[in-house]
Amino acid sequence: MARLEDGERVAAWRLAVARDDLATPLESWAESGLFEVDGTLTPKGRTLVEGGAAKAEDSSVLRRPRRSPGRACCHVCRSNAEVE
C-alpha cells in the first residue's frame, strides 16, 4: 500500500474508509504508522518508500544464511553455494 503512487494510495484509503468489509486492512494500515488519516504517507512512510526500503532490500540480498558447506536450506542457497 505504501509503495502505491500518491493518488492511487489515497483512492485506496478512501475506498477502505467507505466500505465496511475493508475495515480490517484499514485498521492495520492506520496502526502501521506509515499513513496519515487521509492516506498520505507519514515521514516514517516516506522514508520507507523513498530510501529505507531500497537499502534494506539491497542488504538482505547480500546477506546469506550461515550454514556449513553442503547444508543449504533450499535450492537457491544450494545454487549460491555451488557458485562460490
PDB file with SEQRES, HELIX, SHEET and CRYST1 records, atoms N, CA, C and O in Angstrom:
SEQRES   1 A   84  MET ALA ARG LEU GLU ASP GLY GLU ARG VAL ALA ALA TRP          
SEQRES   2 A   84  ARG LEU ALA VAL ALA ARG ASP ASP LEU ALA THR PRO LEU          
SEQRES   3 A   84  GLU SER TRP ALA GLU SER GLY LEU PHE GLU VAL ASP GLY          
SEQRES   4 A   84  THR LEU THR PRO LYS GLY ARG THR LEU VAL GLU GLY GLY          
SEQRES   5 A   84  ALA ALA LYS ALA GLU ASP SER SER VAL LEU ARG ARG PRO          
SEQRES   6 A   84  ARG ARG SER PRO GLY ARG ALA CYS CYS HIS VAL CYS ARG          
SEQRES   7 A   84  SER ASN ALA GLU VAL GLU                                      
HELIX    1 AA1 ASP A    6  ALA A   18  1                                  13    
HELIX    2 AA2 ASP A   20  LEU A   22  5                                   3    
HELIX    3 AA3 ALA A   23  GLU A   31  1                                   9    
HELIX    4 AA4 PRO A   43  THR A   47  1                                   5    
HELIX    5 AA5 LEU A   48  GLY A   52  3                                   5    
HELIX    6 AA6 ALA A   53  LEU A   62  1                                  10    
HELIX    7 AA7 HIS A   75  VAL A   83  1                                   9    
CRYST1    1.000    1.000    1.000  90.00  90.00  90.00 P 1           1          
ATOM      1  N   MET A   1       0.824  -1.190   0.000  1.00  0.00           N  
ATOM      2  CA  MET A   1       0.000   0.000   0.000  1.00  0.00           C  
ATOM      3  C   MET A   1       0.873   1.260   0.000  1.00  0.00           C  
ATOM      4  O   MET A   1       0.605   2.200  -0.748  1.00  0.00           O  
ATOM      5  N   ALA A   2       1.900   1.278   0.826  1.00  0.00           N  
ATOM      6  CA  ALA A   2       2.749   2.468   0.927  1.00  0.00           C  
ATOM      7  C   ALA A   2       3.478   2.765  -0.373  1.00  0.00           C  
ATOM      8  O   ALA A   2       3.806   3.920  -0.644  1.00  0.00           O  
ATOM      9  N   ARG A   3       3.737   1.748  -1.176  1.00  0.00           N  
ATOM     10  CA  ARG A   3       4.504   1.953  -2.405  1.00  0.00           C  
ATOM     11  C   ARG A   3       3.636   2.341  -3.603  1.00  0.00           C  
ATOM     12  O   ARG A   3       4.156   2.547  -4.699  1.00  0.00           O  
ATOM     13  N   LEU A   4       2.328   2.442  -3.408  1.00  0.00           N  
ATOM     14  CA  LEU A   4       1.459   2.917  -4.491  1.00  0.00           C  
ATOM     15  C   LEU A   4       1.758   4.382  -4.775  1.00  0.00           C  
ATOM     16  O   LEU A   4       2.282   5.091  -3.917  1.00  0.00           O  
ATOM     17  N   GLU A   5       1.429   4.828  -5.963  1.00  0.00           N  
ATOM     18  CA  GLU A   5       1.537   6.254  -6.278  1.00  0.00           C  
ATOM     19  C   GLU A   5       0.596   7.021  -5.348  1.00  0.00           C  
ATOM     20  O   GLU A   5      -0.392   6.464  -4.869  1.00  0.00           O  
ATOM     21  N   ASP A   6       0.898   8.294  -5.093  1.00  0.00           N  
ATOM     22  CA  ASP A   6       0.109   9.084  -4.145  1.00  0.00           C  
ATOM     23  C   ASP A   6      -1.386   9.024  -4.421  1.00  0.00           C  
ATOM     24  O   ASP A   6      -2.169   8.744  -3.513  1.00  0.00           O  
ATOM     25  N   GLY A   7      -1.790   9.282  -5.650  1.00  0.00           N  
ATOM     26  CA  GLY A   7      -3.211   9.290  -5.997  1.00  0.00           C  
ATOM     27  C   GLY A   7      -3.870   7.933  -5.811  1.00  0.00           C  
ATOM     28  O   GLY A   7      -5.001   7.846  -5.333  1.00  0.00           O  
ATOM     29  N   GLU A   8      -3.166   6.882  -6.186  1.00  0.00           N  
ATOM     30  CA  GLU A   8      -3.706   5.528  -6.028  1.00  0.00           C  
ATOM     31  C   GLU A   8      -3.849   5.167  -4.556  1.00  0.00           C  
ATOM     32  O   GLU A   8      -4.844   4.564  -4.155  1.00  0.00           O  
ATOM     33  N   ARG A   9      -2.856   5.535  -3.753  1.00  0.00           N  
ATOM     34  CA  ARG A   9      -2.879   5.232  -2.331  1.00  0.00           C  
ATOM     35  C   ARG A   9      -4.040   5.942  -1.636  1.00  0.00           C  
ATOM     36  O   ARG A   9      -4.755   5.331  -0.843  1.00  0.00           O  
ATOM     37  N   VAL A  10      -4.228   7.221  -1.928  1.00  0.00           N  
ATOM     38  CA  VAL A  10      -5.312   7.981  -1.313  1.00  0.00           C  
ATOM     39  C   VAL A  10      -6.665   7.437  -1.766  1.00  0.00           C  
ATOM     40  O   VAL A  10      -7.596   7.357  -0.965  1.00  0.00           O  
ATOM     41  N   ALA A  11      -6.784   7.062  -3.037  1.00  0.00           N  
ATOM     42  CA  ALA A  11      -8.040   6.480  -3.530  1.00  0.00           C  
ATOM     43  C   ALA A  11      -8.330   5.151  -2.832  1.00  0.00           C  
ATOM     44  O   ALA A  11      -9.475   4.883  -2.468  1.00  0.00           O  
ATOM     45  N   ALA A  12      -7.309   4.321  -2.643  1.00  0.00           N  
ATOM     46  CA  ALA A  12      -7.493   3.053  -1.952  1.00  0.00           C  
ATOM     47  C   ALA A  12      -7.881   3.291  -0.493  1.00  0.00           C  
ATOM     48  O   ALA A  12      -8.727   2.583   0.051  1.00  0.00           O  
ATOM     49  N   TRP A  13      -7.266   4.278   0.130  1.00  0.00           N  
ATOM     50  CA  TRP A  13      -7.586   4.616   1.516  1.00  0.00           C  
ATOM     51  C   TRP A  13      -9.056   5.035   1.622  1.00  0.00           C  
ATOM     52  O   TRP A  13      -9.781   4.570   2.501  1.00  0.00           O  
ATOM     53  N   ARG A  14      -9.483   5.914   0.721  1.00  0.00           N  
ATOM     54  CA  ARG A  14     -10.879   6.388   0.742  1.00  0.00           C  
ATOM     55  C   ARG A  14     -11.852   5.242   0.512  1.00  0.00           C  
ATOM     56  O   ARG A  14     -12.909   5.187   1.141  1.00  0.00           O  
ATOM     57  N   LEU A  15     -11.506   4.339  -0.375  1.00  0.00           N  
ATOM     58  CA  LEU A  15     -12.344   3.173  -0.621  1.00  0.00           C  
ATOM     59  C   LEU A  15     -12.468   2.328   0.649  1.00  0.00           C  
ATOM     60  O   LEU A  15     -13.559   1.883   1.007  1.00  0.00           O  
ATOM     61  N   ALA A  16     -11.343   2.114   1.320  1.00  0.00           N  
ATOM     62  CA  ALA A  16     -11.358   1.326   2.550  1.00  0.00           C  
ATOM     63  C   ALA A  16     -12.185   2.008   3.639  1.00  0.00           C  
ATOM     64  O   ALA A  16     -12.869   1.333   4.409  1.00  0.00           O  
ATOM     65  N   VAL A  17     -12.129   3.333   3.709  1.00  0.00           N  
ATOM     66  CA  VAL A  17     -12.923   4.077   4.687  1.00  0.00           C  
ATOM     67  C   VAL A  17     -14.410   3.914   4.390  1.00  0.00           C  
ATOM     68  O   VAL A  17     -15.220   3.801   5.310  1.00  0.00           O  
ATOM     69  N   ALA A  18     -14.769   3.903   3.117  1.00  0.00           N  
ATOM     70  CA  ALA A  18     -16.171   3.851   2.720  1.00  0.00           C  
ATOM     71  C   ALA A  18     -16.791   2.459   2.827  1.00  0.00           C  
ATOM     72  O   ALA A  18     -18.013   2.335   2.899  1.00  0.00           O  
ATOM     73  N   ARG A  19     -15.973   1.420   2.838  1.00  0.00           N  
ATOM     74  CA  ARG A  19     -16.513   0.054   2.820  1.00  0.00           C  
ATOM     75  C   ARG A  19     -16.254  -0.670   4.139  1.00  0.00           C  
ATOM     76  O   ARG A  19     -15.119  -0.762   4.607  1.00  0.00           O  
ATOM     77  N   ASP A  20     -17.318  -1.173   4.716  1.00  0.00           N  
ATOM     78  CA  ASP A  20     -17.204  -1.902   5.980  1.00  0.00           C  
ATOM     79  C   ASP A  20     -16.373  -3.174   5.843  1.00  0.00           C  
ATOM     80  O   ASP A  20     -15.689  -3.569   6.788  1.00  0.00           O  
ATOM     81  N   ASP A  21     -16.425  -3.820   4.680  1.00  0.00           N  
ATOM     82  CA  ASP A  21     -15.684  -5.077   4.506  1.00  0.00           C  
ATOM     83  C   ASP A  21     -14.177  -4.861   4.406  1.00  0.00           C  
ATOM     84  O   ASP A  21     -13.419  -5.831   4.394  1.00  0.00           O  
ATOM     85  N   LEU A  22     -13.732  -3.615   4.336  1.00  0.00           N  
ATOM     86  CA  LEU A  22     -12.297  -3.319   4.292  1.00  0.00           C  
ATOM     87  C   LEU A  22     -11.803  -2.701   5.603  1.00  0.00           C  
ATOM     88  O   LEU A  22     -10.734  -2.092   5.644  1.00  0.00           O  
ATOM     89  N   ALA A  23     -12.583  -2.862   6.664  1.00  0.00           N  
ATOM     90  CA  ALA A  23     -12.210  -2.293   7.964  1.00  0.00           C  
ATOM     91  C   ALA A  23     -10.917  -2.902   8.511  1.00  0.00           C  
ATOM     92  O   ALA A  23     -10.100  -2.196   9.103  1.00  0.00           O  
ATOM     93  N   THR A  24     -10.732  -4.203   8.316  1.00  0.00           N  
ATOM     94  CA  THR A  24      -9.530  -4.856   8.850  1.00  0.00           C  
ATOM     95  C   THR A  24      -8.252  -4.346   8.186  1.00  0.00           C  
ATOM     96  O   THR A  24      -7.305  -4.001   8.893  1.00  0.00           O  
ATOM     97  N   PRO A  25      -8.188  -4.285   6.837  1.00  0.00           N  
ATOM     98  CA  PRO A  25      -6.965  -3.723   6.243  1.00  0.00           C  
ATOM     99  C   PRO A  25      -6.762  -2.256   6.621  1.00  0.00           C  
ATOM    100  O   PRO A  25      -5.634  -1.828   6.867  1.00  0.00           O  
ATOM    101  N   LEU A  26      -7.838  -1.495   6.668  1.00  0.00           N  
ATOM    102  CA  LEU A  26      -7.720  -0.077   7.033  1.00  0.00           C  
ATOM    103  C   LEU A  26      -7.150   0.072   8.437  1.00  0.00           C  
ATOM    104  O   LEU A  26      -6.310   0.937   8.683  1.00  0.00           O  
ATOM    105  N   GLU A  27      -7.601  -0.759   9.340  1.00  0.00           N  
ATOM    106  CA  GLU A  27      -7.101  -0.707  10.715  1.00  0.00           C  
ATOM    107  C   GLU A  27      -5.610  -1.034  10.769  1.00  0.00           C  
ATOM    108  O   GLU A  27      -4.855  -0.373  11.482  1.00  0.00           O  
ATOM    109  N   SER A  28      -5.187  -2.046  10.024  1.00  0.00           N  
ATOM    110  CA  SER A  28      -3.759  -2.394  10.042  1.00  0.00           C  
ATOM    111  C   SER A  28      -2.916  -1.307   9.383  1.00  0.00           C  
ATOM    112  O   SER A  28      -1.796  -1.043   9.821  1.00  0.00           O  
ATOM    113  N   TRP A  29      -3.442  -0.677   8.339  1.00  0.00           N  
ATOM    114  CA  TRP A  29      -2.714   0.436   7.714  1.00  0.00           C  
ATOM    115  C   TRP A  29      -2.581   1.582   8.699  1.00  0.00           C  
ATOM    116  O   TRP A  29      -1.509   2.174   8.831  1.00  0.00           O  
ATOM    117  N   ALA A  30      -3.671   1.898   9.394  1.00  0.00           N  
ATOM    118  CA  ALA A  30      -3.657   3.013  10.344  1.00  0.00           C  
ATOM    119  C   ALA A  30      -2.684   2.747  11.491  1.00  0.00           C  
ATOM    120  O   ALA A  30      -1.994   3.661  11.943  1.00  0.00           O  
ATOM    121  N   GLU A  31      -2.625   1.514  11.959  1.00  0.00           N  
ATOM    122  CA  GLU A  31      -1.752   1.166  13.078  1.00  0.00           C  
ATOM    123  C   GLU A  31      -0.285   1.041  12.682  1.00  0.00           C  
ATOM    124  O   GLU A  31       0.588   1.004  13.549  1.00  0.00           O  
ATOM    125  N   SER A  32      -0.008   0.974  11.386  1.00  0.00           N  
ATOM    126  CA  SER A  32       1.375   0.791  10.927  1.00  0.00           C  
ATOM    127  C   SER A  32       2.266   1.993  11.180  1.00  0.00           C  
ATOM    128  O   SER A  32       3.487   1.859  11.263  1.00  0.00           O  
ATOM    129  N   GLY A  33       1.661   3.168  11.303  1.00  0.00           N  
ATOM    130  CA  GLY A  33       2.453   4.381  11.471  1.00  0.00           C  
ATOM    131  C   GLY A  33       2.991   4.928  10.164  1.00  0.00           C  
ATOM    132  O   GLY A  33       3.760   5.889  10.163  1.00  0.00           O  
ATOM    133  N   LEU A  34       2.592   4.324   9.043  1.00  0.00           N  
ATOM    134  CA  LEU A  34       3.083   4.766   7.732  1.00  0.00           C  
ATOM    135  C   LEU A  34       2.159   5.777   7.066  1.00  0.00           C  
ATOM    136  O   LEU A  34       2.553   6.448   6.113  1.00  0.00           O  
ATOM    137  N   PHE A  35       0.922   5.887   7.571  1.00  0.00           N  
ATOM    138  CA  PHE A  35      -0.091   6.694   6.889  1.00  0.00           C  
ATOM    139  C   PHE A  35      -0.718   7.724   7.811  1.00  0.00           C  
ATOM    140  O   PHE A  35      -0.927   7.477   8.999  1.00  0.00           O  
ATOM    141  N   GLU A  36      -1.015   8.890   7.235  1.00  0.00           N  
ATOM    142  CA  GLU A  36      -1.811   9.910   7.914  1.00  0.00           C  
ATOM    143  C   GLU A  36      -3.273   9.489   7.820  1.00  0.00           C  
ATOM    144  O   GLU A  36      -3.589   8.506   7.150  1.00  0.00           O  
ATOM    145  N   VAL A  37      -4.171  10.223   8.485  1.00  0.00           N  
ATOM    146  CA  VAL A  37      -5.594   9.859   8.495  1.00  0.00           C  
ATOM    147  C   VAL A  37      -6.262   9.989   7.135  1.00  0.00           C  
ATOM    148  O   VAL A  37      -7.370   9.489   6.944  1.00  0.00           O  
ATOM    149  N   ASP A  38      -5.607  10.652   6.188  1.00  0.00           N  
ATOM    150  CA  ASP A  38      -6.178  10.791   4.840  1.00  0.00           C  
ATOM    151  C   ASP A  38      -5.522   9.865   3.819  1.00  0.00           C  
ATOM    152  O   ASP A  38      -5.828   9.945   2.629  1.00  0.00           O  
ATOM    153  N   GLY A  39      -4.626   8.991   4.267  1.00  0.00           N  
ATOM    154  CA  GLY A  39      -3.975   8.049   3.363  1.00  0.00           C  
ATOM    155  C   GLY A  39      -2.652   8.519   2.800  1.00  0.00           C  
ATOM    156  O   GLY A  39      -1.984   7.764   2.093  1.00  0.00           O  
ATOM    157  N   THR A  40      -2.255   9.744   3.093  1.00  0.00           N  
ATOM    158  CA  THR A  40      -0.936  10.195   2.660  1.00  0.00           C  
ATOM    159  C   THR A  40       0.111   9.568   3.577  1.00  0.00           C  
ATOM    160  O   THR A  40      -0.225   9.057   4.646  1.00  0.00           O  
ATOM    161  N   LEU A  41       1.366   9.606   3.168  1.00  0.00           N  
ATOM    162  CA  LEU A  41       2.436   8.988   3.949  1.00  0.00           C  
ATOM    163  C   LEU A  41       2.903   9.894   5.081  1.00  0.00           C  
ATOM    164  O   LEU A  41       2.987  11.113   4.928  1.00  0.00           O  
ATOM    165  N   THR A  42       3.201   9.284   6.202  1.00  0.00           N  
ATOM    166  CA  THR A  42       3.853   9.987   7.306  1.00  0.00           C  
ATOM    167  C   THR A  42       5.336  10.095   6.965  1.00  0.00           C  
ATOM    168  O   THR A  42       5.781   9.490   5.990  1.00  0.00           O  
ATOM    169  N   PRO A  43       6.106  10.845   7.737  1.00  0.00           N  
ATOM    170  CA  PRO A  43       7.556  10.866   7.494  1.00  0.00           C  
ATOM    171  C   PRO A  43       8.157   9.455   7.520  1.00  0.00           C  
ATOM    172  O   PRO A  43       9.030   9.137   6.713  1.00  0.00           O  
ATOM    173  N   LYS A  44       7.694   8.620   8.438  1.00  0.00           N  
ATOM    174  CA  LYS A  44       8.181   7.233   8.500  1.00  0.00           C  
ATOM    175  C   LYS A  44       7.841   6.496   7.205  1.00  0.00           C  
ATOM    176  O   LYS A  44       8.671   5.754   6.680  1.00  0.00           O  
ATOM    177  N   GLY A  45       6.633   6.695   6.689  1.00  0.00           N  
ATOM    178  CA  GLY A  45       6.225   6.054   5.443  1.00  0.00           C  
ATOM    179  C   GLY A  45       7.047   6.537   4.259  1.00  0.00           C  
ATOM    180  O   GLY A  45       7.444   5.744   3.406  1.00  0.00           O  
ATOM    181  N   ARG A  46       7.303   7.846   4.209  1.00  0.00           N  
ATOM    182  CA  ARG A  46       8.122   8.395   3.117  1.00  0.00           C  
ATOM    183  C   ARG A  46       9.536   7.837   3.157  1.00  0.00           C  
ATOM    184  O   ARG A  46      10.109   7.521   2.115  1.00  0.00           O  
ATOM    185  N   THR A  47      10.101   7.712   4.350  1.00  0.00           N  
ATOM    186  CA  THR A  47      11.446   7.152   4.488  1.00  0.00           C  
ATOM    187  C   THR A  47      11.483   5.728   3.964  1.00  0.00           C  
ATOM    188  O   THR A  47      12.407   5.347   3.245  1.00  0.00           O  
ATOM    189  N   LEU A  48      10.483   4.946   4.322  1.00  0.00           N  
ATOM    190  CA  LEU A  48      10.416   3.567   3.864  1.00  0.00           C  
ATOM    191  C   LEU A  48      10.357   3.499   2.345  1.00  0.00           C  
ATOM    192  O   LEU A  48      11.088   2.729   1.721  1.00  0.00           O  
ATOM    193  N   VAL A  49       9.492   4.301   1.760  1.00  0.00           N  
ATOM    194  CA  VAL A  49       9.278   4.244   0.320  1.00  0.00           C  
ATOM    195  C   VAL A  49      10.433   4.859  -0.458  1.00  0.00           C  
ATOM    196  O   VAL A  49      10.849   4.310  -1.478  1.00  0.00           O  
ATOM    197  N   GLU A  50      10.950   5.976   0.001  1.00  0.00           N  
ATOM    198  CA  GLU A  50      11.941   6.720  -0.772  1.00  0.00           C  
ATOM    199  C   GLU A  50      13.367   6.208  -0.639  1.00  0.00           C  
ATOM    200  O   GLU A  50      14.187   6.487  -1.515  1.00  0.00           O  
ATOM    201  N   GLY A  51      13.694   5.485   0.398  1.00  0.00           N  
ATOM    202  CA  GLY A  51      15.090   5.084   0.512  1.00  0.00           C  
ATOM    203  C   GLY A  51      15.337   3.952   1.460  1.00  0.00           C  
ATOM    204  O   GLY A  51      16.156   3.077   1.180  1.00  0.00           O  
ATOM    205  N   GLY A  52      14.660   3.946   2.558  1.00  0.00           N  
ATOM    206  CA  GLY A  52      14.898   2.916   3.551  1.00  0.00           C  
ATOM    207  C   GLY A  52      14.627   1.528   3.028  1.00  0.00           C  
ATOM    208  O   GLY A  52      15.367   0.596   3.340  1.00  0.00           O  
ATOM    209  N   ALA A  53      13.578   1.368   2.236  1.00  0.00           N  
ATOM    210  CA  ALA A  53      13.228   0.043   1.719  1.00  0.00           C  
ATOM    211  C   ALA A  53      14.282  -0.453   0.743  1.00  0.00           C  
ATOM    212  O   ALA A  53      14.655  -1.625   0.765  1.00  0.00           O  
ATOM    213  N   ALA A  54      14.761   0.445  -0.114  1.00  0.00           N  
ATOM    214  CA  ALA A  54      15.761   0.033  -1.097  1.00  0.00           C  
ATOM    215  C   ALA A  54      17.045  -0.416  -0.402  1.00  0.00           C  
ATOM    216  O   ALA A  54      17.651  -1.414  -0.792  1.00  0.00           O  
ATOM    217  N   LYS A  55      17.455   0.323   0.628  1.00  0.00           N  
ATOM    218  CA  LYS A  55      18.664  -0.056   1.355  1.00  0.00           C  
ATOM    219  C   LYS A  55      18.480  -1.393   2.056  1.00  0.00           C  
ATOM    220  O   LYS A  55      19.382  -2.231   2.052  1.00  0.00           O  
ATOM    221  N   ALA A  56      17.314  -1.594   2.657  1.00  0.00           N  
ATOM    222  CA  ALA A  56      17.055  -2.853   3.353  1.00  0.00           C  
ATOM    223  C   ALA A  56      17.037  -4.016   2.376  1.00  0.00           C  
ATOM    224  O   ALA A  56      17.576  -5.082   2.673  1.00  0.00           O  
ATOM    225  N   GLU A  57      16.420  -3.823   1.209  1.00  0.00           N  
ATOM    226  CA  GLU A  57      16.375  -4.892   0.212  1.00  0.00           C  
ATOM    227  C   GLU A  57      17.768  -5.212  -0.287  1.00  0.00           C  
ATOM    228  O   GLU A  57      18.115  -6.383  -0.439  1.00  0.00           O  
ATOM    229  N   ASP A  58      18.582  -4.180  -0.548  1.00  0.00           N  
ATOM    230  CA  ASP A  58      19.937  -4.408  -1.027  1.00  0.00           C  
ATOM    231  C   ASP A  58      20.740  -5.212  -0.023  1.00  0.00           C  
ATOM    232  O   ASP A  58      21.449  -6.143  -0.403  1.00  0.00           O  
ATOM    233  N   SER A  59      20.641  -4.867   1.248  1.00  0.00           N  
ATOM    234  CA  SER A  59      21.441  -5.572   2.237  1.00  0.00           C  
ATOM    235  C   SER A  59      20.933  -6.987   2.448  1.00  0.00           C  
ATOM    236  O   SER A  59      21.731  -7.885   2.717  1.00  0.00           O  
ATOM    237  N   SER A  60      19.625  -7.216   2.334  1.00  0.00           N  
ATOM    238  CA  SER A  60      19.123  -8.572   2.524  1.00  0.00           C  
ATOM    239  C   SER A  60      19.529  -9.479   1.374  1.00  0.00           C  
ATOM    240  O   SER A  60      19.695 -10.683   1.564  1.00  0.00           O  
ATOM    241  N   VAL A  61      19.689  -8.916   0.189  1.00  0.00           N  
ATOM    242  CA  VAL A  61      20.142  -9.720  -0.945  1.00  0.00           C  
ATOM    243  C   VAL A  61      21.583 -10.150  -0.740  1.00  0.00           C  
ATOM    244  O   VAL A  61      21.965 -11.252  -1.136  1.00  0.00           O  
ATOM    245  N   LEU A  62      22.384  -9.294  -0.125  1.00  0.00           N  
ATOM    246  CA  LEU A  62      23.788  -9.603   0.067  1.00  0.00           C  
ATOM    247  C   LEU A  62      24.023 -10.572   1.213  1.00  0.00           C  
ATOM    248  O   LEU A  62      25.019 -11.296   1.229  1.00  0.00           O  
ATOM    249  N   ARG A  63      23.105 -10.585   2.173  1.00  0.00           N  
ATOM    250  CA  ARG A  63      23.271 -11.495   3.309  1.00  0.00           C  
ATOM    251  C   ARG A  63      22.884 -12.903   2.915  1.00  0.00           C  
ATOM    252  O   ARG A  63      21.883 -13.123   2.234  1.00  0.00           O  
ATOM    253  N   ARG A  64      23.681 -13.841   3.348  1.00  0.00           N  
ATOM    254  CA  ARG A  64      23.375 -15.247   3.117  1.00  0.00           C  
ATOM    255  C   ARG A  64      23.342 -15.943   4.460  1.00  0.00           C  
ATOM    256  O   ARG A  64      24.075 -15.565   5.373  1.00  0.00           O  
ATOM    257  N   PRO A  65      22.508 -16.948   4.591  1.00  0.00           N  
ATOM    258  CA  PRO A  65      22.489 -17.662   5.863  1.00  0.00           C  
ATOM    259  C   PRO A  65      23.821 -18.344   6.124  1.00  0.00           C  
ATOM    260  O   PRO A  65      24.477 -18.822   5.199  1.00  0.00           O  
ATOM    261  N   ARG A  66      24.211 -18.385   7.380  1.00  0.00           N  
ATOM    262  CA  ARG A  66      25.453 -19.071   7.745  1.00  0.00           C  
ATOM    263  C   ARG A  66      25.156 -20.542   7.921  1.00  0.00           C  
ATOM    264  O   ARG A  66      24.482 -20.939   8.871  1.00  0.00           O  
ATOM    265  N   ARG A  67      25.648 -21.335   7.024  1.00  0.00           N  
ATOM    266  CA  ARG A  67      25.433 -22.775   7.076  1.00  0.00           C  
ATOM    267  C   ARG A  67      26.732 -23.469   6.701  1.00  0.00           C  
ATOM    268  O   ARG A  67      27.589 -22.891   6.032  1.00  0.00           O  
ATOM    269  N   SER A  68      26.863 -24.676   7.126  1.00  0.00           N  
ATOM    270  CA  SER A  68      28.028 -25.472   6.744  1.00  0.00           C  
ATOM    271  C   SER A  68      27.936 -25.810   5.261  1.00  0.00           C  
ATOM    272  O   SER A  68      26.832 -25.897   4.723  1.00  0.00           O  
ATOM    273  N   PRO A  69      29.058 -26.001   4.594  1.00  0.00           N  
ATOM    274  CA  PRO A  69      29.014 -26.402   3.188  1.00  0.00           C  
ATOM    275  C   PRO A  69      28.205 -27.688   3.038  1.00  0.00           C  
ATOM    276  O   PRO A  69      28.331 -28.609   3.845  1.00  0.00           O  
ATOM    277  N   GLY A  70      27.387 -27.739   2.014  1.00  0.00           N  
ATOM    278  CA  GLY A  70      26.565 -28.906   1.756  1.00  0.00           C  
ATOM    279  C   GLY A  70      25.287 -28.951   2.558  1.00  0.00           C  
ATOM    280  O   GLY A  70      24.527 -29.913   2.447  1.00  0.00           O  
ATOM    281  N   ARG A  71      25.024 -27.921   3.376  1.00  0.00           N  
ATOM    282  CA  ARG A  71      23.819 -27.906   4.206  1.00  0.00           C  
ATOM    283  C   ARG A  71      22.945 -26.725   3.842  1.00  0.00           C  
ATOM    284  O   ARG A  71      22.516 -25.982   4.725  1.00  0.00           O  
ATOM    285  N   ALA A  72      22.676 -26.539   2.580  1.00  0.00           N  
ATOM    286  CA  ALA A  72      21.840 -25.433   2.133  1.00  0.00           C  
ATOM    287  C   ALA A  72      20.393 -25.685   2.520  1.00  0.00           C  
ATOM    288  O   ALA A  72      19.933 -26.827   2.544  1.00  0.00           O  
ATOM    289  N   CYS A  73      19.681 -24.608   2.822  1.00  0.00           N  
ATOM    290  CA  CYS A  73      18.298 -24.744   3.268  1.00  0.00           C  
ATOM    291  C   CYS A  73      17.323 -24.896   2.097  1.00  0.00           C  
ATOM    292  O   CYS A  73      16.212 -25.389   2.292  1.00  0.00           O  
ATOM    293  N   CYS A  74      17.710 -24.486   0.893  1.00  0.00           N  
ATOM    294  CA  CYS A  74      16.797 -24.583  -0.246  1.00  0.00           C  
ATOM    295  C   CYS A  74      17.613 -24.629  -1.542  1.00  0.00           C  
ATOM    296  O   CYS A  74      18.841 -24.542  -1.516  1.00  0.00           O  
ATOM    297  N   HIS A  75      16.917 -24.767  -2.674  1.00  0.00           N  
ATOM    298  CA  HIS A  75      17.634 -24.862  -3.953  1.00  0.00           C  
ATOM    299  C   HIS A  75      18.368 -23.575  -4.310  1.00  0.00           C  
ATOM    300  O   HIS A  75      19.395 -23.626  -4.988  1.00  0.00           O  
ATOM    301  N   VAL A  76      17.863 -22.413  -3.866  1.00  0.00           N  
ATOM    302  CA  VAL A  76      18.541 -21.147  -4.162  1.00  0.00           C  
ATOM    303  C   VAL A  76      19.864 -21.079  -3.411  1.00  0.00           C  
ATOM    304  O   VAL A  76      20.897 -20.731  -3.985  1.00  0.00           O  
ATOM    305  N   CYS A  77      19.826 -21.410  -2.133  1.00  0.00           N  
ATOM    306  CA  CYS A  77      21.066 -21.406  -1.350  1.00  0.00           C  
ATOM    307  C   CYS A  77      22.046 -22.447  -1.869  1.00  0.00           C  
ATOM    308  O   CYS A  77      23.254 -22.214  -1.893  1.00  0.00           O  
ATOM    309  N   ARG A  78      21.529 -23.585  -2.280  1.00  0.00           N  
ATOM    310  CA  ARG A  78      22.384 -24.631  -2.828  1.00  0.00           C  
ATOM    311  C   ARG A  78      23.067 -24.124  -4.091  1.00  0.00           C  
ATOM    312  O   ARG A  78      24.258 -24.357  -4.297  1.00  0.00           O  
ATOM    313  N   SER A  79      22.300 -23.422  -4.943  1.00  0.00           N  
ATOM    314  CA  SER A  79      22.880 -22.868  -6.181  1.00  0.00           C  
ATOM    315  C   SER A  79      23.940 -21.830  -5.864  1.00  0.00           C  
ATOM    316  O   SER A  79      24.992 -21.800  -6.503  1.00  0.00           O  
ATOM    317  N   ASN A  80      23.670 -20.969  -4.872  1.00  0.00           N  
ATOM    318  CA  ASN A  80      24.641 -19.949  -4.493  1.00  0.00           C  
ATOM    319  C   ASN A  80      25.921 -20.579  -3.952  1.00  0.00           C  
ATOM    320  O   ASN A  80      27.016 -20.094  -4.233  1.00  0.00           O  
ATOM    321  N   ALA A  81      25.793 -21.639  -3.188  1.00  0.00           N  
ATOM    322  CA  ALA A  81      26.956 -22.326  -2.625  1.00  0.00           C  
ATOM    323  C   ALA A  81      27.815 -22.937  -3.724  1.00  0.00           C  
ATOM    324  O   ALA A  81      29.043 -22.948  -3.629  1.00  0.00           O  
ATOM    325  N   GLU A  82      27.163 -23.447  -4.768  1.00  0.00           N  
ATOM    326  CA  GLU A  82      27.910 -24.057  -5.868  1.00  0.00           C  
ATOM    327  C   GLU A  82      28.708 -23.029  -6.647  1.00  0.00           C  
ATOM    328  O   GLU A  82      29.765 -23.348  -7.191  1.00  0.00           O  
ATOM    329  N   VAL A  83      28.212 -21.781  -6.708  1.00  0.00           N  
ATOM    330  CA  VAL A  83      28.883 -20.727  -7.451  1.00  0.00           C  
ATOM    331  C   VAL A  83      30.136 -20.264  -6.728  1.00  0.00           C  
ATOM    332  O   VAL A  83      31.122 -19.903  -7.372  1.00  0.00           O  
ATOM    333  N   GLU A  84      30.114 -20.268  -5.404  1.00  0.00           N  
ATOM    334  CA  GLU A  84      31.238 -19.749  -4.612  1.00  0.00           C  
ATOM    335  C   GLU A  84      32.473 -20.559  -4.737  1.00  0.00           C  
ATOM    336  O   GLU A  84      33.490 -20.233  -4.124  1.00  0.00           O  
TER     337      GLU A  84                                                      
END                                                                             
